């Protein structure tokens, strides 16, 4: 996670620097070189968390022009320069501002002033749980419905395709089938108000030499449509080592912000499993399948969507092993 700290005095800068050193990130004193407006605009677009070491009012006025939606905005926390209080101002759950305030407390002792309704009422926060478990919220506008039911004392039914270890929090019941109030799976479920998708899909890709990025984008769109898979579920792209400098593929990964990892032909051929073999691919690359085998190799998980071929490109998907539990509060930001 990328954090940025802004201060306004020498004393504040000392605190900002110590927080940046402990939690990671950059620290700057306002005006050296960026103005308050310049810094806020830049960091709001580029960082995951902004920390203003100064008055809450300054932070509120600074971020006001850039606030959009709770599921898009970064975490914003204000800390007074005496390190007495750390106040989450924006994106407490999905962006992680509450967790960031708790992390600041662990570093400098500033009391985390948490004001979100579920927290102050000691009620399960489904959006913070999703973030802690690495789940993408597909229908974030429905979060308030789930939280509202819990705050009213009602039971929420959650269906998960994967086991969730531990004892469910008060007000939560894990159910074996749909429909439910919340679903955890690889696709958006029409039978549930709130769908949560693990960000754990490794996309395996094979392609002809010099395949342009535009073709890869077009095939990806068709692949996602074929399997009703949200693009937000993809966390990484995998292929064979001979493709590690393939320009179109490298640009494709960079444009989405996905890490690109490769394996040698020997490593791919050694992966056990039932894969879609191709004599032609074996002749060219030295392994009978690239997309399926590379997805499984890098994910260290299981193949979930088999080879899809179009315009000289093949794609497949594997999911990393998932270990879900009922923890929904973190004392660290990340």
C-alpha positions in Angstrom: 0.0 0.0 0.0 1.3 3.5 -0.9 1.0 6.0 2.0 1.8 9.7 1.9 2.2 12.0 5.0 1.9 15.8 4.9 2.9 18.2 7.7 2.7 21.9 8.3 5.3 22.6 11.1 8.7 21.3 12.1 7.2 19.4 14.9 4.6 17.9 12.6 7.2 17.0 10.0 9.2 15.1 12.7 6.0 13.1 13.5 5.2 12.6 9.8 8.7 11.3 9.1 8.6 8.8 12.0 5.3 7.5 10.8 6.5 7.2 7.2 9.5 5.3 8.4 7.5 2.9 10.5 4.5 2.4 8.2 6.2 3.0 4.8 5.6 5.9 2.5 6.7 9.5 1.9 6.7 12.5 4.2 6.6 16.1 3.1 6.2 19.5 4.7 3.6 21.6 3.0 5.1 24.0 0.4 8.3 22.1 0.1 7.9 21.8 -2.8 4.1 21.2 -3.3 1.3 23.4 -2.0 -1.5 21.8 0.0 -3.7 21.7 -3.1 -1.0 20.3 -5.3 0.0 17.6 -2.8 -3.6 16.6 -2.1 -4.6 16.4 -5.7 -1.6 14.3 -6.6 -1.7 11.9 -3.6 -5.5 11.5 -3.9 -5.0 10.1 -7.4 -1.8 8.0 -6.7 -1.8 6.9 -3.1 -3.8 4.4 -1.1 -3.7 6.4 2.1 -3.2 10.1 2.9 -2.2 11.3 6.4 -2.5 14.9 7.4 -0.4 15.7 10.4 -2.3 18.8 11.5 -5.8 20.1 12.1 -8.8 18.1 10.9 -10.3 21.2 9.3 -7.3 21.7 7.0 -7.6 18.1 5.9 -11.3 18.3 5.3 -11.0 21.5 3.1 -8.1 20.0 1.2 -9.8 16.7 0.2 -13.3 18.1 -0.4 -12.9 18.8 -4.2 -11.7 15.2 -4.8 -14.1 13.1 -2.9 -16.1 10.8 -5.2 -17.4 7.5 -3.8 -16.6 5.4 -0.7 -15.4 2.5 -2.8 -13.1 4.7 -4.9 -11.6 7.2 -2.4 -8.3 6.5 -0.6 -8.1 6.3 3.1 -7.6 9.7 4.8 -6.6 10.2 8.4 -5.8 13.4 10.3 -3.3 13.2 13.2 -2.6 16.2 15.5 1.1 17.1 15.7 1.2 16.1 19.4 0.2 12.6 18.5 -2.9 12.6 20.8 -5.5 11.6 18.2 -5.7 9.8 14.9 -9.0 10.6 13.2 -10.2 8.6 10.1 -12.0 11.1 7.8 -12.7 9.1 4.6 -13.0 5.5 3.5 -12.9 4.0 6.9 -13.6 0.4 5.9 -13.1 -0.2 2.2 -10.1 2.1 1.9 -8.7 1.1 5.3 -8.7 4.4 7.1 -9.8 2.8 10.4 -7.0 0.3 10.1 -4.5 3.0 9.2 -5.6 5.0 12.3 -5.0 1.9 14.5 -1.6 1.4 12.9 -0.7 5.0 13.7 -1.8 4.4 17.3 0.6 1.4 17.4 3.5 3.6 16.3 3.0 6.9 18.2 0.2 6.2 20.7 -2.3 8.5 19.1 -5.8 7.4 20.1 -7.7 6.1 17.0 -11.0 8.0 17.0 -13.3 5.6 15.1 -16.8 6.9 14.4 -18.3 4.4 11.9 -21.6 3.0 13.1 -20.8 -0.7 13.0 -17.5 -0.1 15.0 -19.0 2.0 17.7 -21.9 -0.5 18.1 -19.5 -3.4 18.0 -21.3 -4.9 14.9 -19.6 -6.9 12.2 -18.5 -4.6 9.3 -18.9 -6.6 6.1 -16.9 -4.1 4.0 -14.0 -4.1 6.3 -14.1 -7.9 6.5 -14.0 -8.0 2.7 -10.9 -5.8 2.6 -9.2 -7.8 5.3 -9.9 -11.0 3.4 -8.7 -9.7 0.0 -12.2 -9.6 -1.5 -13.4 -7.2 -4.1 -16.9 -5.7 -3.4 -18.8 -6.1 -6.6 -21.9 -4.2 -5.5 -20.7 -1.6 -2.9 -23.9 0.4 -3.0 -25.5 -2.5 -1.1 -23.1 -2.4 1.8 -25.4 0.0 3.7 -28.3 -2.5 3.4 -26.3 -5.2 5.0 -24.9 -2.9 7.8 -28.4 -1.5 8.3 -29.8 -5.0 8.9 -27.1 -5.8 11.4 -27.5 -2.5 13.3 -31.2 -3.3 13.5 -30.4 -6.6 15.2 -31.2 -8.8 12.3 -29.2 -11.9 11.1 -27.2 -11.8 7.9 -26.7 -15.0 5.9 -23.4 -15.4 4.1 -22.7 -18.0 1.5 -19.1 -18.8 0.7 -17.7 -21.1 -2.0 -14.7 -21.6 0.4 -14.6 -22.5 4.1 -14.4 -19.7 6.6 -12.5 -20.7 9.7 -13.4 -19.6 13.2 -16.7 -18.7 14.8 -18.9 -16.3 12.9 -19.4 -12.9 14.6 -22.7 -12.1 16.3 -25.4 -11.6 13.8 -23.7 -13.7 11.0 -24.8 -17.1 9.9 -22.8 -19.1 7.3 -25.2 -20.9 5.0 -24.4 -23.8 2.6 -26.4 -22.6 -0.4 -27.8 -19.6 -2.2 -29.8 -17.4 -1.9 -28.1 -15.4 0.8 -27.6 -11.8 1.8 -23.9 -12.0 0.9 -22.1 -14.3 -1.4 -18.3 -15.0 -1.7 -17.5 -16.6 -5.1 -15.8 -15.9 -8.4 -18.8 -14.4 -10.0 -21.5 -11.8 -9.2 -24.5 -13.6 -7.9 -27.9 -12.2 -8.9 -29.5 -14.0 -5.9 -27.6 -12.0 -3.4 -27.6 -8.2 -2.7 -23.9 -8.2 -1.9 -21.3 -10.1 -4.0 -17.7 -10.4 -2.8 -15.0 -11.7 -5.2 -11.6 -12.9 -4.2 -8.8 -10.9 -5.9 -6.9 -14.2 -6.4 -7.1 -15.1 -10.1 -3.9 -15.7 -12.0 -4.5 -15.1 -15.7 -2.4 -17.5 -17.9 -1.6 -16.1 -21.3 -0.1 -17.5 -24.5 0.2 -15.6 -27.7 2.0 -15.4 -31.1 5.1 -13.3 -31.3 4.5 -9.6 -31.7 0.9 -9.8 -30.7 -0.2 -6.2 -30.1 -1.7 -5.0 -26.8 -5.0 -4.2 -28.5 -5.5 -7.8 -29.5 -4.8 -9.0 -26.0 -7.3 -6.5 -24.6 -10.0 -7.7 -27.0 -9.4 -11.4 -26.2 -9.5 -10.6 -22.5 -12.9 -8.9 -22.9 -14.3 -12.0 -24.6 -12.6 -14.3 -22.0 -14.2 -12.4 -19.1 -17.6 -12.5 -20.9 -17.3 -16.2 -21.5 -16.8 -17.0 -17.9 -18.7 -14.1 -16.3 -15.5 -13.3 -14.5 -14.9 -9.7 -13.2 -11.6 -8.2 -14.2 -11.2 -7.1 -10.6 -10.6 -10.7 -9.7 -7.3 -10.9 -11.6 -4.3 -10.3 -9.5 -1.4 -11.4 -11.7 -0.6 -12.6 -15.3 1.5 -15.6 -16.1 3.2 -17.0 -19.2 6.2 -18.9 -20.4 9.7 -17.4 -20.0 10.2 -16.8 -23.7 7.4 -14.2 -23.5 8.9 -12.2 -20.6 9.9 -9.4 -22.9 7.0 -9.7 -25.4 6.1 -5.9 -25.7 2.4 -6.3 -26.3 2.1 -8.6 -23.3 4.3 -6.5 -21.1 2.3 -3.3 -22.0 -1.0 -5.2 -21.4 0.1 -6.1 -17.9 1.4 -2.7 -17.1 -1.8 -0.9 -18.2 -3.8 -3.0 -15.7 -1.2 -2.8 -13.0 -0.8 -6.6 -12.9 2.5 -8.2 -12.0 3.8 -10.4 -14.9 5.5 -13.6 -14.0 6.9 -16.4 -16.2 8.2 -20.0 -15.9 10.5 -22.0 -18.1 9.2 -24.6 -20.4 10.6 -27.3 -18.2 8.9 -25.9 -15.1 5.6 -25.7 -16.9 5.8 -29.2 -18.3 6.5 -30.5 -14.7 3.2 -29.2 -13.4 0.9 -32.1 -12.7 -2.7 -32.0 -13.9 -5.1 -32.4 -16.8 -4.3 -29.7 -19.3 -5.4 -29.0 -22.9 -2.5 -30.3 -24.9 -1.4 -29.0 -28.3 1.3 -30.6 -30.4 1.8 -27.3 -32.3 2.4 -25.4 -29.1 4.8 -28.1 -27.9 6.8 -27.9 -31.1 7.1 -24.1 -30.8 7.6 -23.7 -27.0 8.8 -27.0 -25.7 5.6 -27.5 -23.6 2.2 -28.8 -24.6 0.2 -25.9 -23.0 1.2 -22.4 -21.9 -1.9 -20.6 -20.6 -3.3 -23.3 -18.3 0.0 -24.6 -17.0 1.4 -21.1 -16.3 -1.7 -20.0 -14.5 -1.5 -23.1 -12.2 2.3 -22.8 -11.7 2.2 -19.2 -10.6 -1.0 -19.4 -8.6 0.1 -22.6 -6.8 -3.7 -23.3 -6.9 -6.2 -24.9 -9.1 -7.3 -24.4 -12.7 -10.8 -22.8 -12.7 -11.3 -21.7 -16.3 -9.8 -23.7 -19.1 -8.1 -22.6 -22.3 -9.9 -19.9 -24.3 -8.4 -19.3 -27.8 -9.0 -16.4 -30.1 -6.9 -14.4 -32.7 -3.7 -16.2 -31.9 -4.1 -15.7 -28.1 -4.9 -18.3 -25.5 -6.1 -17.5 -21.9 -6.9 -19.5 -18.9 -7.3 -18.8 -15.2 -6.3 -20.5 -11.9 -7.1 -19.3 -8.4 -4.7 -19.1 -5.6 -5.4 -21.1 -2.4 -7.8 -19.1 -0.2 -7.8 -19.1 3.5 -10.7 -17.1 4.8 -11.5 -16.4 8.4 -13.8 -14.1 10.4 -11.2 -11.5 11.3 -12.5 -8.1 10.3 -10.2 -5.7 12.1 -6.5 -5.2 11.4 -4.0 -3.2 13.5 -1.9 -2.7 10.4 -2.6 -1.0 7.2 -2.2 -3.1 4.0 
